[in-house]
Amino acid sequence: MKKQNKDTQAPELSTNSPLFIDSVIGRLSSELNKKLEDYIIEGLKRKGFEFENRLELETFIKNNCRCEDTPHKKERVYFANDTPFFLHKYEIEMTNPITLDWDVKMCTNYGSYAYL
């Protein structure tokens, strides 16, 4: 195993660095989008819509689904063929971060969901 020279090692990211913060935000955003997608697919299944593959799902959504956003209530209702099937209340609540040694912890509520 070859030992890395100090000059060639990847820089450590400080928890205050913009790259670290961007990385965390990007990861959280990706995870939240995946969860929301899974909930929407489950909502469609509960209304009797099942799909053989990803392309079939995407085609159905493009042709038959819509979303109504009510910003002042911070909620979105998703529809399939004009029938509501999923509610997302997206008000975000976040506590101030707590730093212990090198660990940064925070608690966030990204909203609530309901199958209709």
C-alpha positions in Angstrom: 0.0 0.0 0.0 1.4 3.4 -1.0 1.4 6.1 1.6 -0.1 9.4 0.4 1.9 12.5 0.6 0.4 15.2 2.7 0.1 17.4 -0.4 -1.8 14.8 -2.4 -4.4 13.9 0.3 -7.9 15.0 -0.2 -8.7 18.1 1.9 -10.8 17.4 5.0 -14.1 19.4 4.9 -14.8 21.5 7.9 -18.4 21.5 9.1 -18.4 25.2 8.4 -17.1 24.9 4.8 -19.5 25.8 1.9 -18.6 22.4 0.3 -19.6 20.5 3.3 -22.9 22.4 3.7 -23.7 22.0 -0.1 -22.9 18.3 0.2 -25.3 17.8 3.2 -28.0 19.8 1.6 -27.7 17.9 -1.7 -27.8 14.6 0.1 -30.8 15.6 2.2 -32.7 16.9 -0.9 -32.0 13.8 -2.8 -33.2 11.6 0.1 -36.4 13.7 0.6 -37.2 13.6 -3.1 -36.9 9.9 -3.2 -39.1 9.5 -0.1 -41.8 11.8 -1.6 -41.6 9.8 -4.9 -42.1 6.6 -3.0 -45.1 8.0 -1.1 -46.7 9.2 -4.3 -46.2 5.8 -5.9 -47.8 4.2 -2.9 -50.7 6.7 -3.1 -51.3 5.7 -6.7 -51.2 2.0 -5.7 -53.9 2.6 -3.0 -56.1 4.0 -5.8 -55.6 0.9 -7.9 -52.9 2.1 -10.2 -50.0 -0.4 -10.6 -47.2 -0.2 -13.1 -45.0 -2.8 -14.7 -42.0 -0.6 -15.1 -40.6 2.9 -14.6 -41.5 4.1 -18.1 -45.1 3.0 -17.7 -45.2 5.0 -14.4 -43.7 8.1 -15.9 -46.0 8.0 -18.9 -49.1 7.6 -16.6 -48.0 10.6 -14.4 -47.3 12.8 -17.4 -50.7 12.0 -19.0 -53.0 11.7 -16.0 -51.6 13.4 -12.9 -51.4 16.9 -11.7 -50.5 18.8 -8.5 -52.3 21.8 -6.9 -50.1 23.9 -4.7 -51.6 26.2 -2.1 -48.6 28.3 -0.9 -50.4 30.2 1.9 -51.4 26.8 3.5 -48.1 25.2 2.5 -49.8 22.2 1.1 -50.0 20.3 -2.2 -52.7 17.9 -3.3 -51.8 15.4 -6.0 -54.5 14.1 -8.4 -54.8 11.2 -10.8 -57.6 11.6 -13.4 -59.0 14.5 -11.3 -59.2 12.3 -8.2 -57.1 13.4 -5.2 -54.8 10.7 -3.9 -52.1 12.3 -1.9 -51.7 15.4 0.4 -48.3 16.9 1.3 -48.2 19.6 4.0 -44.7 20.9 3.4 -44.2 23.4 6.3 -40.6 23.0 7.4 -39.7 23.2 11.1 -36.1 23.1 12.1 -34.3 23.4 15.5 -31.0 25.2 15.9 -28.0 22.9 15.3 -26.3 21.5 18.3 -22.5 21.0 18.0 -20.8 18.5 20.3 -17.1 18.1 19.6 -17.1 17.4 15.8 -20.7 16.2 15.6 -23.4 18.6 14.4 -27.0 17.5 15.2 -30.3 19.1 14.2 -33.9 18.0 14.2 -36.1 18.9 11.2 -39.7 18.2 10.4 -40.2 18.4 6.6 -43.9 18.2 6.7 -46.6 15.6 6.8 -48.3 13.3 4.3 -51.7 11.7 3.9 -53.2 9.3 1.5 -56.6 10.4 0.3 
